[in-house]
Amino acid sequence: MKVQINDSCIACCLCCEMCPKVFRMGDNGAQVVLDVVPESCNDKVNASIEYCPVDAISAC
């Protein structure tokens, strides 16, 4: 799976707390740090997508 974060990110850091292997805080909000999400992180990434308060995260 691949994942991306769009410009609506409000830097709440929820995704970073849920899955720090995939998400980190950058200067302009959260960033995806892996090109391909490891299968072991799929559940946490899917939860991050579901619970993002502004729907800024999507699988691609």
PDB file as gemmi writes it, atoms N, CA and C in Angstrom:
CRYST1    1.000    1.000    1.000  90.00  90.00  90.00 P 1                      
ATOM      1  N   MET A   1       0.847  -1.176   0.000  1.00  0.00           N  
ATOM      2  CA  MET A   1       0.000   0.000   0.000  1.00  0.00           C  
ATOM      3  C   MET A   1       0.889   1.233   0.000  1.00  0.00           C  
ATOM      4  N   LYS A   2       0.405   2.254  -0.689  1.00  0.00           N  
ATOM      5  CA  LYS A   2       1.032   3.570  -0.640  1.00  0.00           C  
ATOM      6  C   LYS A   2       0.033   4.522  -0.020  1.00  0.00           C  
ATOM      7  N   VAL A   3       0.533   5.559   0.621  1.00  0.00           N  
ATOM      8  CA  VAL A   3      -0.340   6.511   1.297  1.00  0.00           C  
ATOM      9  C   VAL A   3       0.182   7.922   1.062  1.00  0.00           C  
ATOM     10  N   GLN A   4      -0.749   8.875   1.068  1.00  0.00           N  
ATOM     11  CA  GLN A   4      -0.356  10.273   0.880  1.00  0.00           C  
ATOM     12  C   GLN A   4      -1.155  11.164   1.819  1.00  0.00           C  
ATOM     13  N   ILE A   5      -0.615  12.340   2.081  1.00  0.00           N  
ATOM     14  CA  ILE A   5      -1.278  13.339   2.918  1.00  0.00           C  
ATOM     15  C   ILE A   5      -1.450  14.596   2.079  1.00  0.00           C  
ATOM     16  N   ASN A   6      -2.674  15.129   2.058  1.00  0.00           N  
ATOM     17  CA  ASN A   6      -2.920  16.322   1.245  1.00  0.00           C  
ATOM     18  C   ASN A   6      -2.745  17.606   2.070  1.00  0.00           C  
ATOM     19  N   ASP A   7      -2.978  18.728   1.436  1.00  0.00           N  
ATOM     20  CA  ASP A   7      -2.733  20.038   2.052  1.00  0.00           C  
ATOM     21  C   ASP A   7      -3.710  20.415   3.151  1.00  0.00           C  
ATOM     22  N   SER A   8      -4.750  19.625   3.347  1.00  0.00           N  
ATOM     23  CA  SER A   8      -5.707  19.955   4.411  1.00  0.00           C  
ATOM     24  C   SER A   8      -5.240  19.508   5.790  1.00  0.00           C  
ATOM     25  N   CYS A   9      -4.070  18.884   5.885  1.00  0.00           N  
ATOM     26  CA  CYS A   9      -3.518  18.444   7.172  1.00  0.00           C  
ATOM     27  C   CYS A   9      -3.429  19.626   8.136  1.00  0.00           C  
ATOM     28  N   ILE A  10      -3.925  19.427   9.361  1.00  0.00           N  
ATOM     29  CA  ILE A  10      -3.896  20.480  10.381  1.00  0.00           C  
ATOM     30  C   ILE A  10      -2.830  20.213  11.449  1.00  0.00           C  
ATOM     31  N   ALA A  11      -1.953  19.259  11.198  1.00  0.00           N  
ATOM     32  CA  ALA A  11      -0.838  18.942  12.094  1.00  0.00           C  
ATOM     33  C   ALA A  11      -1.309  18.545  13.489  1.00  0.00           C  
ATOM     34  N   CYS A  12      -2.371  17.758  13.544  1.00  0.00           N  
ATOM     35  CA  CYS A  12      -2.864  17.310  14.859  1.00  0.00           C  
ATOM     36  C   CYS A  12      -1.996  16.206  15.438  1.00  0.00           C  
ATOM     37  N   CYS A  13      -1.214  15.548  14.612  1.00  0.00           N  
ATOM     38  CA  CYS A  13      -0.247  14.527  15.004  1.00  0.00           C  
ATOM     39  C   CYS A  13      -0.877  13.167  15.344  1.00  0.00           C  
ATOM     40  N   LEU A  14      -2.162  13.002  15.094  1.00  0.00           N  
ATOM     41  CA  LEU A  14      -2.822  11.737  15.383  1.00  0.00           C  
ATOM     42  C   LEU A  14      -2.184  10.593  14.608  1.00  0.00           C  
ATOM     43  N   CYS A  15      -1.949  10.796  13.323  1.00  0.00           N  
ATOM     44  CA  CYS A  15      -1.353   9.733  12.514  1.00  0.00           C  
ATOM     45  C   CYS A  15       0.060   9.397  12.986  1.00  0.00           C  
ATOM     46  N   CYS A  16       0.799  10.408  13.398  1.00  0.00           N  
ATOM     47  CA  CYS A  16       2.163  10.182  13.886  1.00  0.00           C  
ATOM     48  C   CYS A  16       2.165   9.364  15.166  1.00  0.00           C  
ATOM     49  N   GLU A  17       1.193   9.598  16.002  1.00  0.00           N  
ATOM     50  CA  GLU A  17       1.067   8.824  17.240  1.00  0.00           C  
ATOM     51  C   GLU A  17       0.583   7.407  16.958  1.00  0.00           C  
ATOM     52  N   MET A  18      -0.301   7.243  15.979  1.00  0.00           N  
ATOM     53  CA  MET A  18      -0.850   5.929  15.666  1.00  0.00           C  
ATOM     54  C   MET A  18       0.146   5.039  14.926  1.00  0.00           C  
ATOM     55  N   CYS A  19       0.954   5.633  14.069  1.00  0.00           N  
ATOM     56  CA  CYS A  19       1.874   4.843  13.247  1.00  0.00           C  
ATOM     57  C   CYS A  19       3.166   5.616  12.965  1.00  0.00           C  
ATOM     58  N   PRO A  20       4.033   5.738  13.951  1.00  0.00           N  
ATOM     59  CA  PRO A  20       5.258   6.523  13.776  1.00  0.00           C  
ATOM     60  C   PRO A  20       6.248   5.944  12.765  1.00  0.00           C  
ATOM     61  N   LYS A  21       6.083   4.687  12.373  1.00  0.00           N  
ATOM     62  CA  LYS A  21       6.963   4.116  11.351  1.00  0.00           C  
ATOM     63  C   LYS A  21       6.660   4.696   9.974  1.00  0.00           C  
ATOM     64  N   VAL A  22       5.441   5.194   9.784  1.00  0.00           N  
ATOM     65  CA  VAL A  22       5.020   5.673   8.467  1.00  0.00           C  
ATOM     66  C   VAL A  22       4.875   7.191   8.429  1.00  0.00           C  
ATOM     67  N   PHE A  23       4.439   7.799   9.541  1.00  0.00           N  
ATOM     68  CA  PHE A  23       4.169   9.238   9.572  1.00  0.00           C  
ATOM     69  C   PHE A  23       5.088   9.963  10.538  1.00  0.00           C  
ATOM     70  N   ARG A  24       5.516  11.153  10.145  1.00  0.00           N  
ATOM     71  CA  ARG A  24       6.318  12.043  10.995  1.00  0.00           C  
ATOM     72  C   ARG A  24       5.812  13.466  10.788  1.00  0.00           C  
ATOM     73  N   MET A  25       6.033  14.302  11.797  1.00  0.00           N  
ATOM     74  CA  MET A  25       5.678  15.717  11.653  1.00  0.00           C  
ATOM     75  C   MET A  25       6.788  16.434  10.903  1.00  0.00           C  
ATOM     76  N   GLY A  26       6.385  17.243   9.949  1.00  0.00           N  
ATOM     77  CA  GLY A  26       7.311  18.066   9.189  1.00  0.00           C  
ATOM     78  C   GLY A  26       7.019  19.531   9.455  1.00  0.00           C  
ATOM     79  N   ASP A  27       7.622  20.387   8.699  1.00  0.00           N  
ATOM     80  CA  ASP A  27       7.437  21.827   8.873  1.00  0.00           C  
ATOM     81  C   ASP A  27       6.010  22.279   8.555  1.00  0.00           C  
ATOM     82  N   ASN A  28       5.349  21.575   7.643  1.00  0.00           N  
ATOM     83  CA  ASN A  28       4.008  21.978   7.207  1.00  0.00           C  
ATOM     84  C   ASN A  28       2.947  20.933   7.523  1.00  0.00           C  
ATOM     85  N   GLY A  29       3.134  20.177   8.579  1.00  0.00           N  
ATOM     86  CA  GLY A  29       2.179  19.133   8.939  1.00  0.00           C  
ATOM     87  C   GLY A  29       2.815  17.760   8.848  1.00  0.00           C  
ATOM     88  N   ALA A  30       1.970  16.745   8.878  1.00  0.00           N  
ATOM     89  CA  ALA A  30       2.458  15.370   8.839  1.00  0.00           C  
ATOM     90  C   ALA A  30       3.004  15.034   7.452  1.00  0.00           C  
ATOM     91  N   GLN A  31       3.942  14.092   7.446  1.00  0.00           N  
ATOM     92  CA  GLN A  31       4.553  13.627   6.204  1.00  0.00           C  
ATOM     93  C   GLN A  31       4.587  12.111   6.220  1.00  0.00           C  
ATOM     94  N   VAL A  32       4.537  11.519   5.053  1.00  0.00           N  
ATOM     95  CA  VAL A  32       4.727  10.083   4.892  1.00  0.00           C  
ATOM     96  C   VAL A  32       6.218   9.857   4.686  1.00  0.00           C  
ATOM     97  N   VAL A  33       6.810   8.964   5.487  1.00  0.00           N  
ATOM     98  CA  VAL A  33       8.256   8.775   5.413  1.00  0.00           C  
ATOM     99  C   VAL A  33       8.672   7.499   4.681  1.00  0.00           C  
ATOM    100  N   LEU A  34       7.712   6.680   4.274  1.00  0.00           N  
ATOM    101  CA  LEU A  34       8.028   5.463   3.531  1.00  0.00           C  
ATOM    102  C   LEU A  34       7.301   5.485   2.185  1.00  0.00           C  
ATOM    103  N   ASP A  35       7.980   5.069   1.144  1.00  0.00           N  
ATOM    104  CA  ASP A  35       7.345   5.008  -0.179  1.00  0.00           C  
ATOM    105  C   ASP A  35       6.250   3.951  -0.217  1.00  0.00           C  
ATOM    106  N   VAL A  36       6.513   2.827   0.414  1.00  0.00           N  
ATOM    107  CA  VAL A  36       5.550   1.736   0.468  1.00  0.00           C  
ATOM    108  C   VAL A  36       5.366   1.346   1.935  1.00  0.00           C  
ATOM    109  N   VAL A  37       4.118   1.281   2.376  1.00  0.00           N  
ATOM    110  CA  VAL A  37       3.800   0.935   3.760  1.00  0.00           C  
ATOM    111  C   VAL A  37       4.034  -0.558   3.955  1.00  0.00           C  
ATOM    112  N   PRO A  38       4.822  -0.942   4.980  1.00  0.00           N  
ATOM    113  CA  PRO A  38       4.998  -2.367   5.254  1.00  0.00           C  
ATOM    114  C   PRO A  38       3.655  -3.001   5.636  1.00  0.00           C  
ATOM    115  N   GLU A  39       3.458  -4.223   5.220  1.00  0.00           N  
ATOM    116  CA  GLU A  39       2.201  -4.910   5.491  1.00  0.00           C  
ATOM    117  C   GLU A  39       1.881  -4.937   6.980  1.00  0.00           C  
ATOM    118  N   SER A  40       2.889  -4.995   7.816  1.00  0.00           N  
ATOM    119  CA  SER A  40       2.680  -5.029   9.266  1.00  0.00           C  
ATOM    120  C   SER A  40       2.077  -3.728   9.801  1.00  0.00           C  
ATOM    121  N   CYS A  41       2.130  -2.661   9.020  1.00  0.00           N  
ATOM    122  CA  CYS A  41       1.591  -1.362   9.436  1.00  0.00           C  
ATOM    123  C   CYS A  41       0.227  -1.052   8.822  1.00  0.00           C  
ATOM    124  N   ASN A  42      -0.293  -1.929   7.980  1.00  0.00           N  
ATOM    125  CA  ASN A  42      -1.537  -1.645   7.269  1.00  0.00           C  
ATOM    126  C   ASN A  42      -2.692  -1.294   8.196  1.00  0.00           C  
ATOM    127  N   ASP A  43      -2.866  -2.040   9.287  1.00  0.00           N  
ATOM    128  CA  ASP A  43      -3.984  -1.770  10.198  1.00  0.00           C  
ATOM    129  C   ASP A  43      -3.872  -0.384  10.821  1.00  0.00           C  
ATOM    130  N   LYS A  44      -2.661  -0.007  11.237  1.00  0.00           N  
ATOM    131  CA  LYS A  44      -2.461   1.304  11.862  1.00  0.00           C  
ATOM    132  C   LYS A  44      -2.640   2.433  10.845  1.00  0.00           C  
ATOM    133  N   VAL A  45      -2.182   2.219   9.636  1.00  0.00           N  
ATOM    134  CA  VAL A  45      -2.348   3.237   8.595  1.00  0.00           C  
ATOM    135  C   VAL A  45      -3.824   3.382   8.237  1.00  0.00           C  
ATOM    136  N   ASN A  46      -4.526   2.275   8.111  1.00  0.00           N  
ATOM    137  CA  ASN A  46      -5.961   2.341   7.817  1.00  0.00           C  
ATOM    138  C   ASN A  46      -6.719   3.048   8.929  1.00  0.00           C  
ATOM    139  N   ALA A  47      -6.330   2.819  10.182  1.00  0.00           N  
ATOM    140  CA  ALA A  47      -6.949   3.530  11.301  1.00  0.00           C  
ATOM    141  C   ALA A  47      -6.630   5.022  11.228  1.00  0.00           C  
ATOM    142  N   SER A  48      -5.421   5.359  10.841  1.00  0.00           N  
ATOM    143  CA  SER A  48      -5.044   6.767  10.692  1.00  0.00           C  
ATOM    144  C   SER A  48      -5.887   7.439   9.622  1.00  0.00           C  
ATOM    145  N   ILE A  49      -6.122   6.732   8.523  1.00  0.00           N  
ATOM    146  CA  ILE A  49      -6.972   7.264   7.454  1.00  0.00           C  
ATOM    147  C   ILE A  49      -8.383   7.487   7.981  1.00  0.00           C  
ATOM    148  N   GLU A  50      -8.902   6.506   8.694  1.00  0.00           N  
ATOM    149  CA  GLU A  50     -10.277   6.582   9.199  1.00  0.00           C  
ATOM    150  C   GLU A  50     -10.469   7.690  10.225  1.00  0.00           C  
ATOM    151  N   TYR A  51      -9.495   7.873  11.116  1.00  0.00           N  
ATOM    152  CA  TYR A  51      -9.665   8.811  12.225  1.00  0.00           C  
ATOM    153  C   TYR A  51      -9.084  10.199  11.989  1.00  0.00           C  
ATOM    154  N   CYS A  52      -8.459  10.434  10.848  1.00  0.00           N  
ATOM    155  CA  CYS A  52      -7.943  11.774  10.555  1.00  0.00           C  
ATOM    156  C   CYS A  52      -9.106  12.757  10.592  1.00  0.00           C  
ATOM    157  N   PRO A  53      -9.023  13.794  11.439  1.00  0.00           N  
ATOM    158  CA  PRO A  53     -10.179  14.697  11.617  1.00  0.00           C  
ATOM    159  C   PRO A  53     -10.507  15.538  10.385  1.00  0.00           C  
ATOM    160  N   VAL A  54      -9.596  15.662   9.441  1.00  0.00           N  
ATOM    161  CA  VAL A  54      -9.863  16.465   8.238  1.00  0.00           C  
ATOM    162  C   VAL A  54      -9.735  15.640   6.946  1.00  0.00           C  
ATOM    163  N   ASP A  55      -9.704  14.318   7.082  1.00  0.00           N  
ATOM    164  CA  ASP A  55      -9.612  13.425   5.922  1.00  0.00           C  
ATOM    165  C   ASP A  55      -8.444  13.786   5.000  1.00  0.00           C  
ATOM    166  N   ALA A  56      -7.299  14.077   5.603  1.00  0.00           N  
ATOM    167  CA  ALA A  56      -6.128  14.475   4.822  1.00  0.00           C  
ATOM    168  C   ALA A  56      -5.304  13.295   4.320  1.00  0.00           C  
ATOM    169  N   ILE A  57      -5.557  12.099   4.837  1.00  0.00           N  
ATOM    170  CA  ILE A  57      -4.748  10.930   4.490  1.00  0.00           C  
ATOM    171  C   ILE A  57      -5.558  10.028   3.576  1.00  0.00           C  
ATOM    172  N   SER A  58      -4.900   9.518   2.540  1.00  0.00           N  
ATOM    173  CA  SER A  58      -5.567   8.580   1.651  1.00  0.00           C  
ATOM    174  C   SER A  58      -4.588   7.549   1.143  1.00  0.00           C  
ATOM    175  N   ALA A  59      -5.114   6.368   0.848  1.00  0.00           N  
ATOM    176  CA  ALA A  59      -4.307   5.323   0.226  1.00  0.00           C  
ATOM    177  C   ALA A  59      -4.316   5.581  -1.270  1.00  0.00           C  
ATOM    178  N   CYS A  60      -3.199   5.291  -1.908  1.00  0.00           N  
ATOM    179  CA  CYS A  60      -3.129   5.494  -3.351  1.00  0.00           C  
ATOM    180  C   CYS A  60      -2.482   4.302  -4.017  1.00  0.00           C  
TER     181      CYS A  60                                                      
END                                                                             
